[in-house]
Amino acid sequence: LKSLGVQLRVYDCEEDFLNATTEVCNPRTKTRYTTKPLCETPEPEDKRRIIGDTFMHVSERIQKELGLDPSNTFLAQGTLRPDLIESASSLVSSKADAIKTHHNDTELVRELRKKGRVIEPLMDYHKDEVRELGMNLGLPKELVMRQPFPGPGLGVRLICLREPYVGDDFRKTNIAVQDIVALEAVP
């Protein structure tokens, strides 16, 4: 984006995200609970919601730091149609069940969307259509065709937490793996 002349302000919010929790509704029991901090939860659905809600909270905090009124500031995000389909958004279906939550379609994002504070100009498009649009707008090919940084998806897919997970059977498993490796070395 810098090559296009866009001036960016980059904020280090690592600790905000690592220590964040959020309140979610258990879809089976319909009870609400507060998640563990992101750095402690292995649950992919909780991670998606924590990441999405924390992004919104951090955005509002930074808006205030910049002297902007959050009630008069809009969030533009690159939500695509598959994101809304997978998260069973009412914007695309009134009958579908969620496949998975998307960080850009959490309960908090939906609330802000209802208030008209979220702008999603690409929500009716799929990735290939967005790339075609970018090329037609004359954006540089390297920007249009690049693979998006995995961001929230990477955070969700990591199976370890802040510290490596060592379960009760770690020692036994480690010995078993060493035995298997040793057997492979036997001629």
VEXDREN-159003 format. One line per 2 residues: number of its first residue (from 1); their letters; for each residue y, x negated, z negated of C-alpha. Coordinates in Angstrom, 1 decimal. Each point is the difference from the previous one (the first is absolute). Last residue first. Layout:
N
NUM) a) Y X Z ~ ...
//
This chain:
187
187) pv) -51.8 -18.9 -9.4 ~ 1.6 1.2 -3.2
185) ae) 3.8 0.4 0.6 ~ -0.2 3.7 0.4
183) la) -1.8 0.2 -3.4 ~ 3.0 -1.8 -1.7
181) vi) 2.4 2.6 1.5 ~ -2.2 2.8 -1.4
179) dq) -0.1 -1.7 -3.4 ~ 3.8 -0.4 0.0
177) va) 0.4 3.7 0.8 ~ -2.4 0.9 -2.8
175) in) 1.9 -2.2 -2.5 ~ 3.3 1.6 1.0
173) tk) -1.4 3.5 -0.4 ~ -1.3 -0.9 -3.5
171) rf) 3.4 -1.4 -1.0 ~ 1.9 3.0 1.5
169) dd) -2.2 2.6 -1.7 ~ 2.6 1.1 -2.5
167) gv) 2.6 0.2 2.7 ~ 2.5 -2.7 1.0
165) yp) 2.9 1.4 2.1 ~ 2.4 -2.6 1.1
163) er) 3.4 0.4 -1.5 ~ 2.7 2.1 1.6
161) lc) -2.7 2.4 1.2 ~ -2.9 -0.7 2.3
159) il) -1.2 2.4 2.6 ~ 3.0 -0.6 2.4
157) rv) -0.1 2.8 2.5 ~ 2.8 2.1 -1.6
155) gl) 2.4 -2.9 -0.2 ~ -0.8 -0.9 3.7
153) gp) 0.6 3.5 1.1 ~ 3.3 0.1 -1.9
151) gp) 1.4 -2.9 2.1 ~ -2.2 -0.7 3.0
149) fp) 2.7 -1.7 1.9 ~ 0.3 2.0 3.2
147) qr) -1.8 -1.5 3.0 ~ 2.6 -1.1 2.5
145) mv) 0.3 1.8 3.3 ~ 3.5 1.5 -0.4
143) le) 1.5 -3.1 -1.6 ~ -1.6 -2.5 2.5
141) kp) 0.9 2.3 2.9 ~ 3.7 -0.1 -0.9
139) lg) 1.6 3.5 -0.2 ~ 1.1 1.5 3.3
137) ln) 0.0 3.6 -1.1 ~ -2.9 0.6 2.5
135) mg) -2.0 -2.8 -1.8 ~ 0.6 1.6 -3.4
133) le) -1.0 3.4 1.3 ~ -3.3 -1.4 1.5
131) rv) -0.7 -1.7 -3.4 ~ 0.7 3.3 -1.8
129) ed) -2.4 1.8 2.4 ~ -2.7 -2.5 -0.7
127) kh) 0.5 0.4 -3.7 ~ -0.3 3.8 0.0
125) yd) 3.1 2.2 0.1 ~ 1.2 3.2 -1.7
123) ml) 1.2 -1.7 -3.1 ~ 2.0 -2.6 1.9
121) pe) 3.5 1.1 -1.1 ~ -0.9 0.2 -3.7
119) iv) 3.2 0.6 -2.0 ~ -0.4 0.6 -3.7
117) rg) 2.7 1.5 -2.2 ~ -0.3 3.6 1.3
115) kk) -0.7 1.3 -3.5 ~ -3.5 1.0 1.2
113) rl) -0.5 -3.6 1.2 ~ 1.0 -1.2 -3.5
111) er) -2.7 2.2 -1.5 ~ -2.6 -1.1 2.6
109) vl) 0.8 -3.7 -0.7 ~ -0.6 0.7 -3.7
107) et) -3.3 1.7 0.7 ~ -1.1 -2.9 2.1
105) dn) 0.4 -0.2 3.8 ~ 1.3 -3.5 0.8
103) hh) -2.5 -1.8 -2.1 ~ -2.7 2.0 1.8
101) tk) -2.6 2.0 -1.9 ~ -3.5 0.1 1.4
99) ia) -2.2 2.4 2.0 ~ 2.0 2.9 -1.4
97) da) -1.3 3.5 0.6 ~ 1.3 2.0 3.0
95) ks) 1.1 3.6 -0.1 ~ 3.7 0.2 0.3
93) sv) 0.3 -2.8 2.6 ~ 2.5 -2.3 1.5
91) ls) 3.1 0.2 -2.2 ~ -2.2 1.4 -2.8
89) sa) -1.1 -3.6 -0.5 ~ -3.8 -0.5 -0.1
87) se) 0.3 -3.7 -0.9 ~ -2.0 -1.0 3.1
85) il) 2.0 2.2 2.3 ~ 3.4 -1.2 -1.4
83) dp) -0.9 -3.6 0.5 ~ -1.5 0.8 3.4
81) rl) 3.4 1.4 1.1 ~ 1.9 -3.1 -0.8
79) tg) 2.3 -0.7 -2.9 ~ 2.5 -2.8 0.8
77) qa) 2.4 0.6 -2.7 ~ 3.7 0.9 -0.2
75) lf) 1.2 0.6 -3.6 ~ 3.2 1.9 -0.3
73) tn) 2.9 -0.5 -2.4 ~ 2.2 2.8 -1.3
71) sp) -2.0 0.8 -3.1 ~ -0.7 -3.7 -0.4
69) dl) 3.8 -0.7 -0.4 ~ 0.5 -3.5 1.3
67) gl) 1.7 -2.7 -2.2 ~ -2.4 -2.7 1.2
65) ek) -1.7 -0.1 -3.4 ~ -0.4 3.8 0.3
63) qi) -1.7 -0.4 3.3 ~ -2.1 -2.7 -1.5
61) re) -1.3 2.3 -2.8 ~ -0.6 2.8 2.5
59) sv) -2.1 -2.3 2.3 ~ -1.9 -1.3 -3.1
57) hm) -0.9 3.5 -0.9 ~ -1.1 1.0 3.5
55) ft) -2.0 -3.2 0.5 ~ -1.6 0.7 -3.4
53) dg) -1.1 3.4 1.1 ~ -1.7 -1.3 3.1
51) ii) -1.7 -3.0 -1.6 ~ -1.2 2.0 -3.0
49) rr) -1.3 2.8 2.2 ~ -1.9 -2.4 2.2
47) kd) -1.4 -1.9 -3.0 ~ -1.1 3.2 -1.7
45) ep) -1.9 1.0 3.2 ~ -1.6 -3.5 0.3
43) ep) -1.2 -0.1 -3.7 ~ -0.4 -3.7 -1.2
41) te) 2.9 0.4 -2.5 ~ 1.3 -2.9 -2.1
39) cl) 2.8 -1.6 2.1 ~ 1.1 3.5 1.1
37) pk) 0.6 1.0 -3.6 ~ -2.6 2.6 -1.2
35) tt) 0.7 3.5 1.3 ~ 1.7 2.8 -2.0
33) yr) -1.9 3.2 0.1 ~ 0.3 3.6 1.3
31) tk) -2.8 2.5 -0.1 ~ -1.1 1.8 3.2
29) tr) -3.7 -0.7 -0.9 ~ -1.1 -1.0 3.5
27) pn) 3.3 -1.1 1.5 ~ 1.0 -2.1 -3.0
25) cv) 3.7 0.3 0.0 ~ 2.1 -3.1 -0.1
23) et) 2.6 -1.6 -2.3 ~ 1.0 -3.5 0.9
21) ta) -0.4 -3.5 -1.3 ~ 1.8 -3.2 1.0
19) nl) -0.7 -3.4 -1.5 ~ -0.9 -1.8 3.2
17) fd) 2.6 2.0 2.0 ~ 3.0 -0.8 -2.1
15) ee) -1.2 -3.5 -0.6 ~ -0.1 -0.7 3.8
13) cd) 3.4 1.5 0.6 ~ 1.6 -3.1 1.6
11) yv) 2.9 1.5 2.1 ~ 0.9 -0.9 3.5
9) rl) 3.3 1.0 1.5 ~ -0.2 0.0 3.8
7) qv) 2.7 -0.4 2.6 ~ -1.3 1.3 3.3
5) gl) 1.1 -2.2 2.9 ~ -3.0 0.6 2.2
3) sk) -1.5 -3.4 -0.9 ~ 0.4 1.0 -3.6
1) l) -2.3 2.9 0.6
//
